[in-house]
Structure formats: structure tokens, C-alpha cells
């Protein structure tokens, strides 16, 4: 097995490494998406409109579900497969930017996923707004050689065109919804409707051509709607749709409570992770209760909750009344990297730094972003930290042992401390109150969303879950964009989850 980022800097993708062959999989021309572009931000405006004038996605989702049931989809929304008691599947989160970071994941995914029974895409299948015509280069082409079915749950970006493209691709070419009656003039709903982003009238005109890239019978999957459950071997995998604002409508909440009953071990897949960046986000359900209430109920037998939306890997083993539930963030499948160096020292729900895992390591994240902004600000010599310097200053600020030894030459200086502070590096819990400037919030909301890059290391990842009657082995594989990690994808984290 090749070195991981926890073993060596080369295992993390640093150094004069040979670039991978992933670019041979890409189209001749690709869109380089910028989240600082006014055009992109305007196209993705529906999330802001929903938060200001009311979120219509619950009602729209109910209409999609009713349409699917009228077309013959099972009312319980359960996909019943014939997988054996021992099988494997993949989870890939936040994939669809269609550029170098997404395609860099594909070679390792095909290698480690060649014998898996299916894959699940967890959140944000297509950026920026879920258009049907973007599926050609952002779904069908990158995964054309994956031999098994692919199921998906939508993320907020898939909802920016009211889920039309997603439903056409994953739900038996569902036809468009008929228009709703216009709201009363001069109300919030009326203003929202007037400003709402909608797909072009001819969107999806190339979809049939794109489907030819994944046309083998063994690749086909039809799911009952935007949320579903899959009975596979000894487990039930439950996928929920958290819409534009990261919540569940009452109808889906009632379904989740019903489908969670019974003794079968369960794994939740959600677009909104329940533990992330050292914080608990239980995910509210309209009418009362939370998703995490359902996960924590011992009668429901959830053993893991895997969420997308945040573009990195994190794992929190939380003790719930004497049993451990693995809460995982797995959004590193292709979009730009969300920083991990902004995560403060972890102390949440009994989980400490000794239990917590993340990828990329915080030091690699800080080195990545210091180099990125050193180039952008044309201050490379001053701003760029080596991976060893970044690892050392992270250890000092958080008061933790480095996950990888930084080497004897990595001194913590005033410059490294300044750069770490400017880039929002986390701190120990006992020092957060003294840190008055909202640097971390400004950094994560303003700088990070524009941080696409097109040269390795990318610090992408995907999950493989090996299921047996008594346990699930979860492994996080890294994809850096370098050849070494394509040939032998390193395991960045591994945990065995008991089912009995």
C-alpha cells in the first residue's frame, strides 16, 4: 500500500511528482468555474431568495414525489436489490464541477471501485445550478467506465433549477412539472417568483446523446425520487434530500421516521452533514424534531451518517448511549477544496482530537491555501508556507500533536503565525473567546468558495464501504491528481463499524 498524507509529504502529493493521466479522460475544453464571478453568483441566487422570501422546495419536492408515484414508483421509496451478504459500494460527494479536481478522482475510483455493486453520489451532482445539459461532462463522461449503477441525492446546487435536470437523469426521465398558479402580487412569494432562476427552455437538448456514455444495462439505476432507501445485503442505506437550505419538509420527515423503523442496520446519506467543522448541526425537520434525533434513536439502528456539501473528509465517532455512531463528512469528490485548517481543536459530543480524523490534514490545507493566495496576491515568497512550516504552526495554534512529523527545519516564526492567522487557522477552544476578529468566518465565506485550482495536489477523496453481516469497513481513499496516487490510491482513514 502506498504512503498516505499521514506517512510522508510525498504521500500527500507534495514535491516534484509526476502528474496523473486523468487529463486524458477530460474533454478538450472544460469550464473553469469561478465562485467569485458575478455571473455564477447571479445564476445561483435561488438559495438567497429562499432564505429571504420563503423556501418553496418542500412544496416542489412533494409535487415531484407525487408525479413519480403516479408513474408507478413505490410509495415507500425503497429500492430492493439482490446484493449478497458480503458486498461493497462507493460514496462520492459534491462531484460536479467538470474540471481537473473532479476528473482527478476518476482513475483511483475506477481502480478501487471495480468490484463494487453500486455507487452513491452524495450532494451537488452538478454545479453551478444543476442544468440538464451539464450532465454530459460532469456526470456521464467522468463515470462512463464505472461498470455499476449510480444512485444520487441532490444538493442545494441541484435545486437551483428546481431539480429538473436531476429528476430527468436519475428518476426515469421524469417530465417537467406543470407551472403553479401565480402568487398574489406584491407579496414575498410574488417577488421571489419574479426573481427565481429557471432553466432555459431548451435545457437538456443533448441529454440523450450524453446518456449513450453510460448505456450498458449493468450501469442503469432508476430511483423512486430525490429521497429513497436501498435495501442491500444486510443493511439499509437511507438517502435524504435537504433541499436549498439544509432542512427536511414534514412529509419527508414522516417518511424518514417510517423507513428508519425495524432492526436492519442503517446508514444515512445526507446533503447536510450532522457533525462538521467541530460543530453539531442536527438538521431540523419542519413541524418538529431533527434528523439526528432519528439517527440517535437506538430502535432505528443507525451505525453511520455520511454527509456531503462540505468539500473535504471528516469523521466524528460519537458515543450514543453506549454505542458508537460514525458521523462522516464526505464531500471531497470533485469540487474545490474546503479548508480543514480553519477547523478549531475538536471537542464536541465527547469527540476529541484523538478521535477526530480529517483529510486533507490541517497542515496540508494551510500550505495549499497559502500557496494559492501567494500566487493570487503575487506575494509568493512572503505568503507561501511549506507543508512543514504549515504543519508546525497548526500544531502550535491548536496545541495538538502533528499528524505527520514536520521535520527539523520547520520553525514557527512571526511570519508563519501571521499567515496562519490571516488564513483563518483554527485555535484551541479555551482561546476562541480572545480571538475577537471574525477572520475564520470571513475566510470560509469569502475566500474559500473561489478557491478552484488546476494543478495537483487537489486533496480529493472518495469512500469505499465493504459490507458484511457483522460489520462495515469504511475507507477514505485520497486522489491528489498525481500519478503515484492514481496507480495506488492511499487510504487516508479506515474504520470498522460493528453491525451487531
MARLUMMAR-690953 format. One record per residue (C-alpha): residue number from 1; residue in one letter; chain; x, y, z negated. Coordinates in nm, 3 decimals, always signed. Layout:
N
{node NUM A A {X Y Z}},
...
This chain:
500
{node 1 X A {+0.000 +0.000 +0.000}},
{node 2 X A {+0.130 +0.345 +0.090}},
{node 3 X A {+0.211 +0.614 -0.167}},
{node 4 X A {-0.075 +0.836 -0.279}},
{node 5 X A {-0.052 +1.202 -0.381}},
{node 6 X A {-0.016 +1.083 -0.741}},
{node 7 X A {+0.304 +0.899 -0.644}},
{node 8 X A {+0.501 +1.134 -0.418}},
{node 9 X A {+0.480 +1.465 -0.235}},
{node 10 X A {+0.516 +1.273 +0.092}},
{node 11 X A {+0.213 +1.065 -0.008}},
{node 12 X A {+0.020 +1.388 -0.039}},
{node 13 X A {+0.116 +1.483 +0.317}},
{node 14 X A {+0.382 +1.744 +0.241}},
{node 15 X A {+0.712 +1.762 +0.425}},
{node 16 X A {+0.811 +1.722 +0.789}},
{node 17 X A {+0.562 +1.444 +0.853}},
{node 18 X A {+0.453 +1.318 +1.194}},
{node 19 X A {+0.106 +1.440 +1.284}},
{node 20 X A {-0.157 +1.174 +1.333}},
{node 21 X A {-0.318 +1.058 +1.655}},
{node 22 X A {-0.663 +1.188 +1.561}},
{node 23 X A {-0.650 +1.468 +1.818}},
{node 24 X A {-0.678 +1.209 +2.094}},
{node 25 X A {-1.032 +1.144 +1.966}},
{node 26 X A {-1.137 +1.507 +1.992}},
{node 27 X A {-1.297 +1.683 +2.290}},
{node 28 X A {-1.074 +1.908 +2.498}},
{node 29 X A {-1.229 +2.216 +2.340}},
{node 30 X A {-1.362 +2.243 +1.986}},
{node 31 X A {-1.542 +2.518 +1.799}},
{node 32 X A {-1.330 +2.677 +1.528}},
{node 33 X A {-1.594 +2.768 +1.275}},
{node 34 X A {-1.532 +3.071 +1.054}},
{node 35 X A {-1.745 +3.124 +0.746}},
{node 36 X A {-1.636 +3.488 +0.738}},
{node 37 X A {-1.786 +3.553 +1.083}},
{node 38 X A {-2.095 +3.780 +1.070}},
{node 39 X A {-2.249 +3.571 +1.349}},
{node 40 X A {-2.214 +3.250 +1.146}},
{node 41 X A {-2.342 +3.411 +0.826}},
{node 42 X A {-2.644 +3.556 +1.006}},
{node 43 X A {-2.731 +3.220 +1.161}},
{node 44 X A {-2.711 +3.058 +0.814}},
{node 45 X A {-2.933 +3.318 +0.648}},
{node 46 X A {-3.223 +3.089 +0.553}},
{node 47 X A {-3.073 +2.994 +0.217}},
{node 48 X A {-3.061 +3.359 +0.113}},
{node 49 X A {-3.414 +3.420 +0.242}},
{node 50 X A {-3.544 +3.117 +0.048}},
{node 51 X A {-3.387 +3.240 -0.275}},
{node 52 X A {-3.533 +3.591 -0.228}},
{node 53 X A {-3.881 +3.522 -0.090}},
{node 54 X A {-3.962 +3.166 -0.195}},
{node 55 X A {-3.834 +2.829 -0.080}},
{node 56 X A {-4.058 +2.665 +0.184}},
{node 57 X A {-3.857 +2.343 +0.216}},
{node 58 X A {-4.076 +2.138 -0.021}},
{node 59 X A {-4.380 +2.202 +0.194}},
{node 60 X A {-4.187 +2.142 +0.517}},
{node 61 X A {-4.038 +1.821 +0.380}},
{node 62 X A {-4.387 +1.696 +0.284}},
{node 63 X A {-4.501 +1.758 +0.643}},
{node 64 X A {-4.204 +1.561 +0.781}},
{node 65 X A {-4.277 +1.275 +0.542}},
{node 66 X A {-4.647 +1.270 +0.634}},
{node 67 X A {-4.558 +1.265 +1.002}},
{node 68 X A {-4.322 +0.971 +0.954}},
{node 69 X A {-4.578 +0.774 +0.753}},
{node 70 X A {-4.840 +0.836 +1.024}},
{node 71 X A {-4.587 +0.693 +1.273}},
{node 72 X A {-4.554 +0.374 +1.069}},
{node 73 X A {-4.266 +0.443 +0.829}},
{node 74 X A {-4.303 +0.254 +0.498}},
{node 75 X A {-4.484 +0.455 +0.234}},
{node 76 X A {-4.234 +0.352 -0.034}},
{node 77 X A {-3.948 +0.473 +0.190}},
{node 78 X A {-3.741 +0.163 +0.117}},
{node 79 X A {-3.511 +0.013 +0.382}},
{node 80 X A {-3.485 -0.358 +0.313}},
{node 81 X A {-3.165 -0.501 +0.454}},
{node 82 X A {-3.035 -0.857 +0.468}},
{node 83 X A {-2.689 -0.790 +0.325}},
{node 84 X A {-2.529 -1.073 +0.122}},
{node 85 X A {-2.446 -1.051 -0.248}},
{node 86 X A {-2.088 -0.953 -0.153}},
{node 87 X A {-2.066 -0.666 +0.097}},
{node 88 X A {-1.908 -0.322 +0.146}},
{node 89 X A {-2.026 +0.019 +0.264}},
{node 90 X A {-1.881 +0.368 +0.316}},
{node 91 X A {-1.983 +0.708 +0.179}},
{node 92 X A {-1.868 +1.019 +0.365}},
{node 93 X A {-1.973 +1.367 +0.255}},
{node 94 X A {-2.002 +1.705 +0.430}},
{node 95 X A {-1.866 +1.592 +0.762}},
{node 96 X A {-1.988 +1.800 +1.047}},
{node 97 X A {-1.762 +2.092 +1.135}},
{node 98 X A {-1.643 +1.913 +1.451}},
{node 99 X A {-1.283 +2.030 +1.424}},
{node 100 X A {-0.945 +1.891 +1.313}},
{node 101 X A {-1.033 +1.816 +0.947}},
{node 102 X A {-1.335 +1.607 +1.048}},
{node 103 X A {-1.157 +1.407 +1.317}},
{node 104 X A {-0.854 +1.355 +1.092}},
{node 105 X A {-1.070 +1.136 +0.867}},
{node 106 X A {-1.176 +0.905 +1.151}},
{node 107 X A {-0.867 +0.679 +1.203}},
{node 108 X A {-0.843 +0.581 +0.836}},
{node 109 X A {-1.219 +0.546 +0.809}},
{node 110 X A {-1.227 +0.307 +1.106}},
{node 111 X A {-0.939 +0.106 +0.962}},
{node 112 X A {-1.077 +0.070 +0.610}},
{node 113 X A {-1.439 +0.052 +0.723}},
{node 114 X A {-1.404 -0.207 +0.998}},
{node 115 X A {-1.576 -0.479 +0.793}},
{node 116 X A {-1.833 -0.262 +0.613}},
{node 117 X A {-2.204 -0.323 +0.667}},
{node 118 X A {-2.311 +0.042 +0.696}},
{node 119 X A {-2.214 +0.399 +0.612}},
{node 120 X A {-2.396 +0.681 +0.431}},
{node 121 X A {-2.340 +1.047 +0.517}},
{node 122 X A {-2.393 +1.249 +0.200}},
{node 123 X A {-2.499 +1.609 +0.275}},
{node 124 X A {-2.430 +1.860 +0.554}},
{node 125 X A {-2.414 +1.630 +0.853}},
{node 126 X A {-2.393 +1.928 +1.091}},
{node 127 X A {-2.253 +2.277 +1.040}},
{node 128 X A {-2.337 +2.561 +1.058}},
{node 129 X A {-2.718 +2.523 +1.096}},
{node 130 X A {-2.793 +2.160 +1.185}},
{node 131 X A {-2.862 +2.219 +1.555}},
{node 132 X A {-2.952 +1.908 +1.755}},
{node 133 X A {-2.706 +1.997 +2.031}},
{node 134 X A {-2.418 +2.000 +1.781}},
{node 135 X A {-2.462 +1.628 +1.711}},
{node 136 X A {-2.265 +1.530 +2.022}},
{node 137 X A {-1.925 +1.650 +1.898}},
{node 138 X A {-1.996 +1.648 +1.523}},
{node 139 X A {-2.163 +1.308 +1.479}},
{node 140 X A {-2.186 +1.083 +1.785}},
{node 141 X A {-1.834 +1.138 +1.917}},
{node 142 X A {-1.633 +1.111 +1.592}},
{node 143 X A {-1.817 +0.796 +1.478}},
{node 144 X A {-1.872 +0.632 +1.817}},
{node 145 X A {-1.631 +0.348 +1.730}},
{node 146 X A {-1.775 +0.280 +1.386}},
{node 147 X A {-1.950 -0.051 +1.455}},
{node 148 X A {-2.226 -0.045 +1.192}},
{node 149 X A {-2.539 +0.166 +1.119}},
{node 150 X A {-2.513 +0.513 +0.966}},
{node 151 X A {-2.777 +0.647 +0.724}},
{node 152 X A {-2.780 +1.007 +0.604}},
{node 153 X A {-2.924 +1.253 +0.357}},
{node 154 X A {-2.942 +1.618 +0.461}},
{node 155 X A {-2.757 +1.905 +0.301}},
{node 156 X A {-2.857 +2.268 +0.289}},
{node 157 X A {-2.695 +2.335 +0.629}},
{node 158 X A {-2.909 +2.067 +0.793}},
{node 159 X A {-3.211 +2.260 +0.664}},
{node 160 X A {-3.114 +2.589 +0.829}},
{node 161 X A {-3.321 +2.486 +1.131}},
{node 162 X A {-3.597 +2.321 +0.925}},
{node 163 X A {-3.438 +1.975 +0.957}},
{node 164 X A {-3.548 +1.931 +1.320}},
{node 165 X A {-3.215 +1.802 +1.452}},
{node 166 X A {-3.164 +1.569 +1.156}},
{node 167 X A {-3.511 +1.414 +1.197}},
{node 168 X A {-3.458 +1.357 +1.568}},
{node 169 X A {-3.127 +1.178 +1.516}},
{node 170 X A {-3.191 +0.970 +1.203}},
{node 171 X A {-3.570 +0.928 +1.195}},
{node 172 X A {-3.674 +0.764 +1.522}},
{node 173 X A {-3.665 +1.082 +1.733}},
{node 174 X A {-3.933 +1.248 +1.523}},
{node 175 X A {-4.117 +1.515 +1.729}},
{node 176 X A {-4.119 +1.880 +1.619}},
{node 177 X A {-4.366 +1.984 +1.354}},
{node 178 X A {-4.662 +2.192 +1.472}},
{node 179 X A {-4.647 +2.558 +1.366}},
{node 180 X A {-4.806 +2.658 +1.038}},
{node 181 X A {-5.066 +2.934 +1.003}},
{node 182 X A {-4.911 +3.278 +0.967}},
{node 183 X A {-4.896 +3.414 +0.608}},
{node 184 X A {-5.075 +3.730 +0.504}},
{node 185 X A {-4.899 +4.044 +0.637}},
{node 186 X A {-4.661 +4.242 +0.419}},
{node 187 X A {-4.610 +3.960 +0.167}},
{node 188 X A {-4.278 +3.798 +0.075}},
{node 189 X A {-4.374 +3.489 +0.272}},
{node 190 X A {-4.458 +3.704 +0.575}},
{node 191 X A {-4.121 +3.883 +0.558}},
{node 192 X A {-3.939 +3.550 +0.516}},
{node 193 X A {-4.119 +3.411 +0.821}},
{node 194 X A {-4.029 +3.714 +1.030}},
{node 195 X A {-3.658 +3.681 +0.944}},
{node 196 X A {-3.638 +3.299 +0.940}},
{node 197 X A {-3.376 +3.137 +1.163}},
{node 198 X A {-3.525 +2.879 +1.401}},
{node 199 X A {-3.376 +2.652 +1.669}},
{node 200 X A {-3.356 +2.759 +2.029}},
{node 201 X A {-3.649 +2.640 +2.241}},
{node 202 X A {-3.418 +2.414 +2.444}},
{node 203 X A {-3.220 +2.279 +2.146}},
{node 204 X A {-3.148 +1.909 +2.186}},
{node 205 X A {-3.148 +1.901 +2.566}},
{node 206 X A {-2.821 +1.699 +2.559}},
{node 207 X A {-2.923 +1.463 +2.278}},
{node 208 X A {-2.999 +1.162 +2.498}},
{node 209 X A {-2.657 +1.192 +2.660}},
{node 210 X A {-2.493 +1.215 +2.316}},
{node 211 X A {-2.676 +0.905 +2.190}},
{node 212 X A {-2.501 +0.696 +2.454}},
{node 213 X A {-2.182 +0.723 +2.245}},
{node 214 X A {-2.342 +0.517 +1.966}},
{node 215 X A {-2.579 +0.298 +2.166}},
{node 216 X A {-2.478 -0.056 +2.062}},
{node 217 X A {-2.761 -0.247 +1.891}},
{node 218 X A {-2.546 -0.310 +1.580}},
{node 219 X A {-2.496 +0.066 +1.537}},
{node 220 X A {-2.864 +0.154 +1.519}},
{node 221 X A {-3.036 +0.263 +1.198}},
{node 222 X A {-3.380 +0.412 +1.151}},
{node 223 X A {-3.457 +0.561 +0.813}},
{node 224 X A {-3.804 +0.647 +0.684}},
{node 225 X A {-3.739 +1.017 +0.623}},
{node 226 X A {-3.497 +1.267 +0.470}},
{node 227 X A {-3.501 +1.073 +0.142}},
{node 228 X A {-3.502 +0.696 +0.111}},
{node 229 X A {-3.387 +0.388 -0.079}},
{node 230 X A {-3.184 +0.100 +0.063}},
{node 231 X A {-3.204 -0.247 -0.089}},
{node 232 X A {-2.869 -0.403 +0.000}},
{node 233 X A {-2.744 -0.722 -0.162}},
{node 234 X A {-2.773 -0.692 -0.542}},
{node 235 X A {-2.805 -0.309 -0.552}},
{node 236 X A {-3.049 -0.036 -0.457}},
{node 237 X A {-2.896 +0.282 -0.307}},
{node 238 X A {-3.124 +0.584 -0.354}},
{node 239 X A {-3.072 +0.890 -0.134}},
{node 240 X A {-3.242 +1.219 -0.225}},
{node 241 X A {-3.284 +1.542 -0.030}},
{node 242 X A {-3.208 +1.854 -0.234}},
{node 243 X A {-3.302 +2.095 +0.044}},
{node 244 X A {-3.185 +2.453 +0.071}},
{node 245 X A {-3.148 +2.540 -0.296}},
{node 246 X A {-3.041 +2.215 -0.462}},
{node 247 X A {-3.371 +2.111 -0.621}},
{node 248 X A {-3.641 +1.848 -0.571}},
{node 249 X A {-4.006 +1.915 -0.493}},
{node 250 X A {-4.269 +1.750 -0.712}},
{node 251 X A {-4.367 +1.489 -0.451}},
{node 252 X A {-4.009 +1.369 -0.405}},
{node 253 X A {-3.958 +1.376 -0.781}},
{node 254 X A {-4.256 +1.145 -0.833}},
{node 255 X A {-4.120 +0.911 -0.564}},
{node 256 X A {-3.775 +0.912 -0.729}},
{node 257 X A {-3.925 +0.811 -1.064}},
{node 258 X A {-4.119 +0.530 -0.899}},
{node 259 X A {-3.834 +0.395 -0.685}},
{node 260 X A {-3.597 +0.407 -0.984}},
{node 261 X A {-3.802 +0.161 -1.186}},
{node 262 X A {-3.701 -0.201 -1.216}},
{node 263 X A {-3.396 -0.399 -1.324}},
{node 264 X A {-3.199 -0.377 -1.000}},
{node 265 X A {-2.871 -0.179 -1.045}},
{node 266 X A {-2.884 +0.154 -0.862}},
{node 267 X A {-2.650 +0.408 -0.705}},
{node 268 X A {-2.776 +0.760 -0.641}},
{node 269 X A {-2.658 +0.960 -0.338}},
{node 270 X A {-2.745 +1.329 -0.353}},
{node 271 X A {-2.666 +1.652 -0.173}},
{node 272 X A {-2.609 +1.830 -0.506}},
{node 273 X A {-2.358 +1.665 -0.745}},
{node 274 X A {-2.474 +1.638 -1.104}},
{node 275 X A {-2.127 +1.697 -1.254}},
{node 276 X A {-1.889 +1.923 -1.065}},
{node 277 X A {-1.604 +2.163 -1.144}},
{node 278 X A {-1.618 +2.071 -1.512}},
{node 279 X A {-1.988 +2.161 -1.542}},
{node 280 X A {-2.318 +1.974 -1.567}},
{node 281 X A {-2.584 +2.052 -1.305}},
{node 282 X A {-2.873 +1.815 -1.377}},
{node 283 X A {-3.082 +1.917 -1.067}},
{node 284 X A {-3.428 +2.045 -1.153}},
{node 285 X A {-3.747 +1.878 -1.029}},
{node 286 X A {-4.046 +2.100 -0.956}},
{node 287 X A {-4.303 +2.055 -1.231}},
{node 288 X A {-4.053 +1.950 -1.496}},
{node 289 X A {-3.764 +1.719 -1.567}},
{node 290 X A {-3.437 +1.671 -1.384}},
{node 291 X A {-3.272 +1.418 -1.158}},
{node 292 X A {-3.016 +1.345 -1.430}},
{node 293 X A {-3.295 +1.259 -1.674}},
{node 294 X A {-3.388 +0.981 -1.433}},
{node 295 X A {-3.027 +0.871 -1.387}},
{node 296 X A {-2.964 +0.859 -1.762}},
{node 297 X A {-3.276 +0.655 -1.844}},
{node 298 X A {-3.139 +0.308 -1.931}},
{node 299 X A {-3.451 +0.140 -1.788}},
{node 300 X A {-3.356 +0.265 -1.441}},
{node 301 X A {-3.008 +0.106 -1.447}},
{node 302 X A {-2.816 +0.369 -1.253}},
{node 303 X A {-2.445 +0.296 -1.254}},
{node 304 X A {-2.324 +0.586 -1.037}},
{node 305 X A {-2.440 +0.918 -0.892}},
{node 306 X A {-2.248 +1.034 -0.583}},
{node 307 X A {-2.296 +1.388 -0.453}},
{node 308 X A {-2.178 +1.588 -0.155}},
{node 309 X A {-2.188 +1.967 -0.099}},
{node 310 X A {-1.851 +2.040 -0.267}},
{node 311 X A {-1.567 +1.960 -0.025}},
{node 312 X A {-1.332 +1.757 -0.241}},
{node 313 X A {-1.334 +1.448 -0.465}},
{node 314 X A {-1.407 +1.449 -0.838}},
{node 315 X A {-1.506 +1.173 -1.080}},
{node 316 X A {-1.654 +1.201 -1.430}},
{node 317 X A {-1.709 +0.875 -1.627}},
{node 318 X A {-1.987 +0.983 -1.863}},
{node 319 X A {-2.089 +0.775 -2.163}},
{node 320 X A {-2.468 +0.749 -2.168}},
{node 321 X A {-2.589 +0.572 -2.482}},
{node 322 X A {-2.306 +0.323 -2.482}},
{node 323 X A {-2.285 +0.259 -2.107}},
{node 324 X A {-2.073 +0.446 -1.853}},
{node 325 X A {-2.227 +0.620 -1.552}},
{node 326 X A {-1.976 +0.730 -1.288}},
{node 327 X A {-2.062 +1.078 -1.159}},
{node 328 X A {-1.872 +1.140 -0.837}},
{node 329 X A {-1.826 +1.435 -0.601}},
{node 330 X A {-1.750 +1.304 -0.251}},
{node 331 X A {-1.776 +1.596 -0.009}},
{node 332 X A {-1.431 +1.569 +0.150}},
{node 333 X A {-1.539 +1.404 +0.475}},
{node 334 X A {-1.461 +1.677 +0.725}},
{node 335 X A {-1.541 +2.036 +0.632}},
{node 336 X A {-1.290 +2.291 +0.499}},
{node 337 X A {-1.144 +2.205 +0.160}},
{node 338 X A {-1.294 +2.347 -0.156}},
{node 339 X A {-1.020 +2.421 -0.405}},
{node 340 X A {-0.962 +2.197 -0.705}},
{node 341 X A {-0.707 +2.427 -0.872}},
{node 342 X A {-0.997 +2.651 -0.982}},
{node 343 X A {-1.139 +2.368 -1.198}},
{node 344 X A {-1.064 +2.452 -1.562}},
{node 345 X A {-0.936 +2.193 -1.804}},
{node 346 X A {-1.218 +1.940 -1.818}},
{node 347 X A {-1.419 +1.899 -2.137}},
{node 348 X A {-1.780 +1.811 -2.055}},
{node 349 X A {-2.017 +1.539 -2.178}},
{node 350 X A {-1.732 +1.370 -2.362}},
{node 351 X A {-1.516 +1.356 -2.047}},
{node 352 X A {-1.165 +1.495 -2.092}},
{node 353 X A {-0.865 +1.543 -1.867}},
{node 354 X A {-0.752 +1.189 -1.948}},
{node 355 X A {-1.073 +1.055 -1.792}},
{node 356 X A {-1.124 +1.304 -1.509}},
{node 357 X A {-0.992 +1.245 -1.155}},
{node 358 X A {-0.982 +1.475 -0.856}},
{node 359 X A {-0.841 +1.489 -0.504}},
{node 360 X A {-0.657 +1.690 -0.396}},
{node 361 X A {-0.458 +1.725 -0.714}},
{node 362 X A {-0.483 +2.076 -0.853}},
{node 363 X A {-0.116 +2.149 -0.775}},
{node 364 X A {-0.158 +2.043 -0.412}},
{node 365 X A {-0.471 +2.257 -0.388}},
{node 366 X A {-0.288 +2.564 -0.522}},
{node 367 X A {+0.008 +2.508 -0.289}},
{node 368 X A {-0.231 +2.464 +0.007}},
{node 369 X A {-0.415 +2.789 -0.061}},
{node 370 X A {-0.103 +2.989 -0.143}},
{node 371 X A {+0.039 +2.891 +0.195}},
{node 372 X A {-0.289 +2.966 +0.371}},
{node 373 X A {-0.319 +3.317 +0.228}},
{node 374 X A {+0.053 +3.376 +0.260}},
{node 375 X A {+0.005 +3.333 +0.635}},
{node 376 X A {-0.312 +3.538 +0.648}},
{node 377 X A {-0.169 +3.825 +0.447}},
{node 378 X A {+0.171 +3.798 +0.620}},
{node 379 X A {+0.337 +3.761 +0.282}},
{node 380 X A {+0.465 +3.407 +0.320}},
{node 381 X A {+0.791 +3.446 +0.129}},
{node 382 X A {+0.619 +3.607 -0.168}},
{node 383 X A {+0.282 +3.430 -0.171}},
{node 384 X A {+0.361 +3.071 -0.075}},
{node 385 X A {+0.428 +2.828 -0.360}},
{node 386 X A {+0.598 +2.496 -0.309}},
{node 387 X A {+0.399 +2.195 -0.419}},
{node 388 X A {+0.643 +2.152 -0.709}},
{node 389 X A {+0.601 +2.516 -0.825}},
{node 390 X A {+0.224 +2.487 -0.800}},
{node 391 X A {+0.220 +2.162 -0.996}},
{node 392 X A {+0.427 +2.318 -1.274}},
{node 393 X A {+0.220 +2.632 -1.313}},
{node 394 X A {-0.103 +2.428 -1.316}},
{node 395 X A {+0.037 +2.215 -1.599}},
{node 396 X A {+0.127 +2.529 -1.795}},
{node 397 X A {-0.205 +2.710 -1.748}},
{node 398 X A {-0.422 +2.409 -1.826}},
{node 399 X A {-0.195 +2.252 -2.087}},
{node 400 X A {-0.201 +1.913 -1.914}},
{node 401 X A {+0.049 +1.653 -1.801}},
{node 402 X A {+0.121 +1.679 -1.428}},
{node 403 X A {-0.042 +1.400 -1.229}},
{node 404 X A {+0.276 +1.390 -1.021}},
{node 405 X A {+0.620 +1.480 -1.152}},
{node 406 X A {+0.711 +1.825 -1.009}},
{node 407 X A {+1.089 +1.773 -1.004}},
{node 408 X A {+1.366 +1.953 -1.194}},
{node 409 X A {+1.379 +2.267 -0.975}},
{node 410 X A {+1.018 +2.377 -1.023}},
{node 411 X A {+1.046 +2.668 -1.265}},
{node 412 X A {+0.741 +2.864 -1.376}},
{node 413 X A {+0.820 +3.231 -1.310}},
{node 414 X A {+0.631 +3.558 -1.325}},
{node 415 X A {+0.568 +3.528 -0.952}},
{node 416 X A {+0.420 +3.179 -0.974}},
{node 417 X A {+0.199 +3.284 -1.264}},
{node 418 X A {+0.082 +3.591 -1.070}},
{node 419 X A {-0.002 +3.393 -0.755}},
{node 420 X A {-0.180 +3.127 -0.961}},
{node 421 X A {-0.389 +3.395 -1.130}},
{node 422 X A {-0.474 +3.573 -0.804}},
{node 423 X A {-0.593 +3.246 -0.653}},
{node 424 X A {-0.830 +3.173 -0.939}},
{node 425 X A {-0.644 +2.890 -1.110}},
{node 426 X A {-0.840 +2.739 -1.398}},
{node 427 X A {-0.742 +2.763 -1.763}},
{node 428 X A {-0.785 +2.579 -2.090}},
{node 429 X A {-1.135 +2.603 -2.247}},
{node 430 X A {-1.002 +2.793 -2.550}},
{node 431 X A {-0.861 +3.067 -2.326}},
{node 432 X A {-1.157 +3.124 -2.095}},
{node 433 X A {-1.316 +3.393 -2.312}},
{node 434 X A {-0.998 +3.600 -2.299}},
{node 435 X A {-0.995 +3.589 -1.919}},
{node 436 X A {-1.229 +3.879 -1.854}},
{node 437 X A {-1.177 +3.935 -1.482}},
{node 438 X A {-1.416 +3.719 -1.269}},
{node 439 X A {-1.129 +3.603 -1.048}},
{node 440 X A {-1.240 +3.242 -1.027}},
{node 441 X A {-1.595 +3.335 -0.925}},
{node 442 X A {-1.475 +3.589 -0.667}},
{node 443 X A {-1.220 +3.344 -0.529}},
{node 444 X A {-1.453 +3.048 -0.493}},
{node 445 X A {-1.740 +3.250 -0.343}},
{node 446 X A {-1.547 +3.484 -0.113}},
{node 447 X A {-1.211 +3.339 -0.014}},
{node 448 X A {-1.264 +2.964 -0.014}},
{node 449 X A {-1.557 +2.948 +0.233}},
{node 450 X A {-1.341 +3.095 +0.510}},
{node 451 X A {-1.052 +2.863 +0.449}},
{node 452 X A {-1.056 +2.639 +0.754}},
{node 453 X A {-0.713 +2.523 +0.868}},
{node 454 X A {-0.598 +2.322 +1.165}},
{node 455 X A {-0.262 +2.178 +1.056}},
{node 456 X A {-0.205 +1.892 +0.809}},
{node 457 X A {-0.223 +1.820 +0.524}},
{node 458 X A {-0.602 +1.855 +0.519}},
{node 459 X A {-0.669 +1.666 +0.191}},
{node 460 X A {-0.983 +1.496 +0.325}},
{node 461 X A {-1.128 +1.174 +0.185}},
{node 462 X A {-1.397 +0.907 +0.211}},
{node 463 X A {-1.528 +0.634 -0.020}},
{node 464 X A {-1.545 +0.260 +0.022}},
{node 465 X A {-1.768 +0.066 -0.218}},
{node 466 X A {-1.726 -0.312 -0.244}},
{node 467 X A {-2.035 -0.467 -0.398}},
{node 468 X A {-2.051 -0.800 -0.582}},
{node 469 X A {-2.323 -0.943 -0.809}},
{node 470 X A {-2.138 -0.838 -1.124}},
{node 471 X A {-1.953 -0.517 -1.023}},
{node 472 X A {-1.893 -0.245 -0.764}},
{node 473 X A {-1.540 -0.139 -0.682}},
{node 474 X A {-1.526 +0.226 -0.572}},
{node 475 X A {-1.216 +0.353 -0.393}},
{node 476 X A {-1.139 +0.703 -0.269}},
{node 477 X A {-0.916 +0.698 +0.040}},
{node 478 X A {-0.718 +1.002 +0.149}},
{node 479 X A {-0.692 +1.144 +0.501}},
{node 480 X A {-0.424 +1.409 +0.542}},
{node 481 X A {-0.404 +1.431 +0.920}},
{node 482 X A {-0.052 +1.285 +0.914}},
{node 483 X A {+0.037 +0.961 +1.087}},
{node 484 X A {+0.154 +0.779 +0.774}},
{node 485 X A {-0.185 +0.817 +0.607}},
{node 486 X A {-0.366 +0.715 +0.927}},
{node 487 X A {-0.173 +0.388 +0.953}},
{node 488 X A {-0.212 +0.303 +0.584}},
{node 489 X A {-0.471 +0.524 +0.410}},
{node 490 X A {-0.365 +0.572 +0.047}},
{node 491 X A {-0.605 +0.505 -0.240}},
{node 492 X A {-0.632 +0.823 -0.447}},
{node 493 X A {-0.867 +0.681 -0.707}},
{node 494 X A {-1.019 +0.344 -0.789}},
{node 495 X A {-1.268 +0.230 -1.049}},
{node 496 X A {-1.462 -0.091 -1.110}},
{node 497 X A {-1.823 -0.031 -1.214}},
{node 498 X A {-1.994 -0.319 -1.400}},
{node 499 X A {-2.345 -0.416 -1.285}},
{node 500 X A {-2.424 -0.649 -1.574}},
